[in-house]
Amino acid sequence: MNLYWINQAVSYWALVFFIVPIRYIKKVIVFAYLGGFLYTWIVQLIAVDILKRWSFKPDFFTLWGIPVFFVMSWFAVTLIFGYLLLIYSRYQLWILTFFVLWGTLMSHVAKAMNQIDMTGWSVAETFMFAVFSHVLLLYVFKYMHKVDDLGSNEDLIKFTLASLKRK
C-alpha cells in the first residue's frame, strides 16, 4: 500500500498546528479551503483527466486518479501561506518566493520518488505554474482579508531591497 501522500498530508498538517495559532486557523480556513482544496482539485482534474499532463501513482484513497491526501496536503500548505501573509504582509515577496520554491521542490521530490509521472510536464513548468498560482492566491487573499499591503505597491520592491541591504 502506498502511503506517500498520506505521510505528506500528515506532515503538512502537523506543521499547521505547530506554526499557526488556532485563532489564525479560524481566520484563514476559508481562504485555505478555496485556494488549497478546491483550487487544487480543479487544477488536478484539468491536468490529470483532461490534459493528461501527469498522473499519480495509485494511492489507497484516490478519486478521479488524484490522491485525496495530496489535495489535503496543499490545503494545509495554503493555510500556512495565508497565515504568513496575514501576519507578515511586509515580507510577502519572501513568503511568495518560499512557497513557489517549496511547491516546485516537493513536485520534484514526488517525481524522483515515482509518486507522480510527469511525462507531459517539466519542473520548469511546475515552477512557472507555481508562480502564477501563488500570485493568484495572494490577490484572492488580499481581496478576502482586505490586506492593503499585499500585492503591487510602490514600497514592495524598495522594502525588499532595503531588507537585503541590512543583512
MODELLER restraints for C-alpha pairs under 7 A, 6 or more apart:
rsr = mdl.restraints
at = mdl.atoms
rsr.add(forms.Gaussian(group=physical.xy_distance, feature=features.Distance(at['CA:1:A'], at['CA:60:A']), mean=6.58, stdev=0.5))
rsr.add(forms.Gaussian(group=physical.xy_distance, feature=features.Distance(at['CA:2:A'], at['CA:59:A']), mean=5.48, stdev=0.5))
rsr.add(forms.Gaussian(group=physical.xy_distance, feature=features.Distance(at['CA:2:A'], at['CA:60:A']), mean=6.59, stdev=0.5))
rsr.add(forms.Gaussian(group=physical.xy_distance, feature=features.Distance(at['CA:5:A'], at['CA:67:A']), mean=6.97, stdev=0.5))
rsr.add(forms.Gaussian(group=physical.xy_distance, feature=features.Distance(at['CA:5:A'], at['CA:69:A']), mean=5.30, stdev=0.5))
rsr.add(forms.Gaussian(group=physical.xy_distance, feature=features.Distance(at['CA:5:A'], at['CA:70:A']), mean=5.26, stdev=0.5))
rsr.add(forms.Gaussian(group=physical.xy_distance, feature=features.Distance(at['CA:6:A'], at['CA:69:A']), mean=5.19, stdev=0.5))
rsr.add(forms.Gaussian(group=physical.xy_distance, feature=features.Distance(at['CA:8:A'], at['CA:73:A']), mean=6.25, stdev=0.5))
rsr.add(forms.Gaussian(group=physical.xy_distance, feature=features.Distance(at['CA:9:A'], at['CA:69:A']), mean=5.69, stdev=0.5))
rsr.add(forms.Gaussian(group=physical.xy_distance, feature=features.Distance(at['CA:9:A'], at['CA:70:A']), mean=6.60, stdev=0.5))
rsr.add(forms.Gaussian(group=physical.xy_distance, feature=features.Distance(at['CA:9:A'], at['CA:72:A']), mean=5.90, stdev=0.5))
rsr.add(forms.Gaussian(group=physical.xy_distance, feature=features.Distance(at['CA:9:A'], at['CA:73:A']), mean=3.99, stdev=0.5))
rsr.add(forms.Gaussian(group=physical.xy_distance, feature=features.Distance(at['CA:12:A'], at['CA:73:A']), mean=5.86, stdev=0.5))
rsr.add(forms.Gaussian(group=physical.xy_distance, feature=features.Distance(at['CA:12:A'], at['CA:76:A']), mean=5.84, stdev=0.5))
rsr.add(forms.Gaussian(group=physical.xy_distance, feature=features.Distance(at['CA:12:A'], at['CA:77:A']), mean=6.49, stdev=0.5))
rsr.add(forms.Gaussian(group=physical.xy_distance, feature=features.Distance(at['CA:13:A'], at['CA:76:A']), mean=5.47, stdev=0.5))
rsr.add(forms.Gaussian(group=physical.xy_distance, feature=features.Distance(at['CA:16:A'], at['CA:76:A']), mean=6.35, stdev=0.5))
rsr.add(forms.Gaussian(group=physical.xy_distance, feature=features.Distance(at['CA:16:A'], at['CA:80:A']), mean=6.12, stdev=0.5))
rsr.add(forms.Gaussian(group=physical.xy_distance, feature=features.Distance(at['CA:20:A'], at['CA:80:A']), mean=6.81, stdev=0.5))
rsr.add(forms.Gaussian(group=physical.xy_distance, feature=features.Distance(at['CA:20:A'], at['CA:83:A']), mean=6.80, stdev=0.5))
rsr.add(forms.Gaussian(group=physical.xy_distance, feature=features.Distance(at['CA:24:A'], at['CA:83:A']), mean=6.56, stdev=0.5))
rsr.add(forms.Gaussian(group=physical.xy_distance, feature=features.Distance(at['CA:28:A'], at['CA:79:A']), mean=6.31, stdev=0.5))
rsr.add(forms.Gaussian(group=physical.xy_distance, feature=features.Distance(at['CA:28:A'], at['CA:82:A']), mean=6.06, stdev=0.5))
rsr.add(forms.Gaussian(group=physical.xy_distance, feature=features.Distance(at['CA:28:A'], at['CA:83:A']), mean=6.54, stdev=0.5))
rsr.add(forms.Gaussian(group=physical.xy_distance, feature=features.Distance(at['CA:29:A'], at['CA:79:A']), mean=6.44, stdev=0.5))
rsr.add(forms.Gaussian(group=physical.xy_distance, feature=features.Distance(at['CA:31:A'], at['CA:141:A']), mean=6.62, stdev=0.5))
rsr.add(forms.Gaussian(group=physical.xy_distance, feature=features.Distance(at['CA:32:A'], at['CA:75:A']), mean=5.66, stdev=0.5))
rsr.add(forms.Gaussian(group=physical.xy_distance, feature=features.Distance(at['CA:32:A'], at['CA:78:A']), mean=5.05, stdev=0.5))
rsr.add(forms.Gaussian(group=physical.xy_distance, feature=features.Distance(at['CA:32:A'], at['CA:79:A']), mean=4.72, stdev=0.5))
rsr.add(forms.Gaussian(group=physical.xy_distance, feature=features.Distance(at['CA:33:A'], at['CA:75:A']), mean=6.12, stdev=0.5))
rsr.add(forms.Gaussian(group=physical.xy_distance, feature=features.Distance(at['CA:35:A'], at['CA:78:A']), mean=6.62, stdev=0.5))
rsr.add(forms.Gaussian(group=physical.xy_distance, feature=features.Distance(at['CA:35:A'], at['CA:137:A']), mean=6.43, stdev=0.5))
rsr.add(forms.Gaussian(group=physical.xy_distance, feature=features.Distance(at['CA:36:A'], at['CA:74:A']), mean=5.13, stdev=0.5))
rsr.add(forms.Gaussian(group=physical.xy_distance, feature=features.Distance(at['CA:36:A'], at['CA:75:A']), mean=3.86, stdev=0.5))
rsr.add(forms.Gaussian(group=physical.xy_distance, feature=features.Distance(at['CA:36:A'], at['CA:78:A']), mean=5.07, stdev=0.5))
rsr.add(forms.Gaussian(group=physical.xy_distance, feature=features.Distance(at['CA:37:A'], at['CA:71:A']), mean=5.87, stdev=0.5))
rsr.add(forms.Gaussian(group=physical.xy_distance, feature=features.Distance(at['CA:37:A'], at['CA:72:A']), mean=6.58, stdev=0.5))
rsr.add(forms.Gaussian(group=physical.xy_distance, feature=features.Distance(at['CA:37:A'], at['CA:74:A']), mean=6.78, stdev=0.5))
rsr.add(forms.Gaussian(group=physical.xy_distance, feature=features.Distance(at['CA:37:A'], at['CA:75:A']), mean=4.94, stdev=0.5))
rsr.add(forms.Gaussian(group=physical.xy_distance, feature=features.Distance(at['CA:40:A'], at['CA:71:A']), mean=6.15, stdev=0.5))
rsr.add(forms.Gaussian(group=physical.xy_distance, feature=features.Distance(at['CA:41:A'], at['CA:71:A']), mean=6.60, stdev=0.5))
rsr.add(forms.Gaussian(group=physical.xy_distance, feature=features.Distance(at['CA:47:A'], at['CA:53:A']), mean=5.36, stdev=0.5))
rsr.add(forms.Gaussian(group=physical.xy_distance, feature=features.Distance(at['CA:47:A'], at['CA:54:A']), mean=6.66, stdev=0.5))
rsr.add(forms.Gaussian(group=physical.xy_distance, feature=features.Distance(at['CA:48:A'], at['CA:54:A']), mean=5.56, stdev=0.5))
rsr.add(forms.Gaussian(group=physical.xy_distance, feature=features.Distance(at['CA:48:A'], at['CA:55:A']), mean=5.75, stdev=0.5))
rsr.add(forms.Gaussian(group=physical.xy_distance, feature=features.Distance(at['CA:53:A'], at['CA:118:A']), mean=6.45, stdev=0.5))
rsr.add(forms.Gaussian(group=physical.xy_distance, feature=features.Distance(at['CA:53:A'], at['CA:119:A']), mean=6.72, stdev=0.5))
rsr.add(forms.Gaussian(group=physical.xy_distance, feature=features.Distance(at['CA:53:A'], at['CA:120:A']), mean=4.39, stdev=0.5))
rsr.add(forms.Gaussian(group=physical.xy_distance, feature=features.Distance(at['CA:53:A'], at['CA:121:A']), mean=5.68, stdev=0.5))
rsr.add(forms.Gaussian(group=physical.xy_distance, feature=features.Distance(at['CA:54:A'], at['CA:116:A']), mean=6.90, stdev=0.5))
rsr.add(forms.Gaussian(group=physical.xy_distance, feature=features.Distance(at['CA:54:A'], at['CA:117:A']), mean=5.43, stdev=0.5))
rsr.add(forms.Gaussian(group=physical.xy_distance, feature=features.Distance(at['CA:54:A'], at['CA:118:A']), mean=4.40, stdev=0.5))
rsr.add(forms.Gaussian(group=physical.xy_distance, feature=features.Distance(at['CA:54:A'], at['CA:119:A']), mean=6.15, stdev=0.5))
rsr.add(forms.Gaussian(group=physical.xy_distance, feature=features.Distance(at['CA:54:A'], at['CA:120:A']), mean=6.06, stdev=0.5))
rsr.add(forms.Gaussian(group=physical.xy_distance, feature=features.Distance(at['CA:54:A'], at['CA:121:A']), mean=6.63, stdev=0.5))
rsr.add(forms.Gaussian(group=physical.xy_distance, feature=features.Distance(at['CA:55:A'], at['CA:116:A']), mean=5.67, stdev=0.5))
rsr.add(forms.Gaussian(group=physical.xy_distance, feature=features.Distance(at['CA:55:A'], at['CA:117:A']), mean=5.19, stdev=0.5))
rsr.add(forms.Gaussian(group=physical.xy_distance, feature=features.Distance(at['CA:55:A'], at['CA:118:A']), mean=6.68, stdev=0.5))
rsr.add(forms.Gaussian(group=physical.xy_distance, feature=features.Distance(at['CA:56:A'], at['CA:65:A']), mean=6.74, stdev=0.5))
rsr.add(forms.Gaussian(group=physical.xy_distance, feature=features.Distance(at['CA:56:A'], at['CA:66:A']), mean=6.49, stdev=0.5))
rsr.add(forms.Gaussian(group=physical.xy_distance, feature=features.Distance(at['CA:56:A'], at['CA:115:A']), mean=5.88, stdev=0.5))
rsr.add(forms.Gaussian(group=physical.xy_distance, feature=features.Distance(at['CA:56:A'], at['CA:116:A']), mean=4.34, stdev=0.5))
rsr.add(forms.Gaussian(group=physical.xy_distance, feature=features.Distance(at['CA:56:A'], at['CA:117:A']), mean=6.17, stdev=0.5))
rsr.add(forms.Gaussian(group=physical.xy_distance, feature=features.Distance(at['CA:57:A'], at['CA:115:A']), mean=4.95, stdev=0.5))
rsr.add(forms.Gaussian(group=physical.xy_distance, feature=features.Distance(at['CA:57:A'], at['CA:116:A']), mean=5.70, stdev=0.5))
rsr.add(forms.Gaussian(group=physical.xy_distance, feature=features.Distance(at['CA:59:A'], at['CA:67:A']), mean=5.86, stdev=0.5))
rsr.add(forms.Gaussian(group=physical.xy_distance, feature=features.Distance(at['CA:61:A'], at['CA:67:A']), mean=5.98, stdev=0.5))
rsr.add(forms.Gaussian(group=physical.xy_distance, feature=features.Distance(at['CA:61:A'], at['CA:68:A']), mean=6.06, stdev=0.5))
rsr.add(forms.Gaussian(group=physical.xy_distance, feature=features.Distance(at['CA:62:A'], at['CA:68:A']), mean=5.56, stdev=0.5))
rsr.add(forms.Gaussian(group=physical.xy_distance, feature=features.Distance(at['CA:82:A'], at['CA:141:A']), mean=6.99, stdev=0.5))
rsr.add(forms.Gaussian(group=physical.xy_distance, feature=features.Distance(at['CA:85:A'], at['CA:92:A']), mean=6.16, stdev=0.5))
rsr.add(forms.Gaussian(group=physical.xy_distance, feature=features.Distance(at['CA:89:A'], at['CA:149:A']), mean=6.13, stdev=0.5))
rsr.add(forms.Gaussian(group=physical.xy_distance, feature=features.Distance(at['CA:89:A'], at['CA:150:A']), mean=6.13, stdev=0.5))
rsr.add(forms.Gaussian(group=physical.xy_distance, feature=features.Distance(at['CA:90:A'], at['CA:149:A']), mean=6.69, stdev=0.5))
rsr.add(forms.Gaussian(group=physical.xy_distance, feature=features.Distance(at['CA:92:A'], at['CA:150:A']), mean=6.79, stdev=0.5))
rsr.add(forms.Gaussian(group=physical.xy_distance, feature=features.Distance(at['CA:96:A'], at['CA:134:A']), mean=6.54, stdev=0.5))
rsr.add(forms.Gaussian(group=physical.xy_distance, feature=features.Distance(at['CA:100:A'], at['CA:127:A']), mean=6.72, stdev=0.5))
rsr.add(forms.Gaussian(group=physical.xy_distance, feature=features.Distance(at['CA:100:A'], at['CA:130:A']), mean=5.24, stdev=0.5))
rsr.add(forms.Gaussian(group=physical.xy_distance, feature=features.Distance(at['CA:100:A'], at['CA:131:A']), mean=5.84, stdev=0.5))
rsr.add(forms.Gaussian(group=physical.xy_distance, feature=features.Distance(at['CA:100:A'], at['CA:134:A']), mean=6.85, stdev=0.5))
rsr.add(forms.Gaussian(group=physical.xy_distance, feature=features.Distance(at['CA:103:A'], at['CA:130:A']), mean=6.70, stdev=0.5))
rsr.add(forms.Gaussian(group=physical.xy_distance, feature=features.Distance(at['CA:104:A'], at['CA:123:A']), mean=6.82, stdev=0.5))
rsr.add(forms.Gaussian(group=physical.xy_distance, feature=features.Distance(at['CA:104:A'], at['CA:126:A']), mean=5.88, stdev=0.5))
rsr.add(forms.Gaussian(group=physical.xy_distance, feature=features.Distance(at['CA:104:A'], at['CA:127:A']), mean=5.37, stdev=0.5))
rsr.add(forms.Gaussian(group=physical.xy_distance, feature=features.Distance(at['CA:104:A'], at['CA:130:A']), mean=6.99, stdev=0.5))
rsr.add(forms.Gaussian(group=physical.xy_distance, feature=features.Distance(at['CA:108:A'], at['CA:123:A']), mean=6.56, stdev=0.5))
rsr.add(forms.Gaussian(group=physical.xy_distance, feature=features.Distance(at['CA:110:A'], at['CA:116:A']), mean=5.92, stdev=0.5))
rsr.add(forms.Gaussian(group=physical.xy_distance, feature=features.Distance(at['CA:111:A'], at['CA:117:A']), mean=6.34, stdev=0.5))
rsr.add(forms.Gaussian(group=physical.xy_distance, feature=features.Distance(at['CA:139:A'], at['CA:151:A']), mean=6.53, stdev=0.5))
rsr.add(forms.Gaussian(group=physical.xy_distance, feature=features.Distance(at['CA:142:A'], at['CA:148:A']), mean=6.83, stdev=0.5))
rsr.add(forms.Gaussian(group=physical.xy_distance, feature=features.Distance(at['CA:142:A'], at['CA:150:A']), mean=6.02, stdev=0.5))
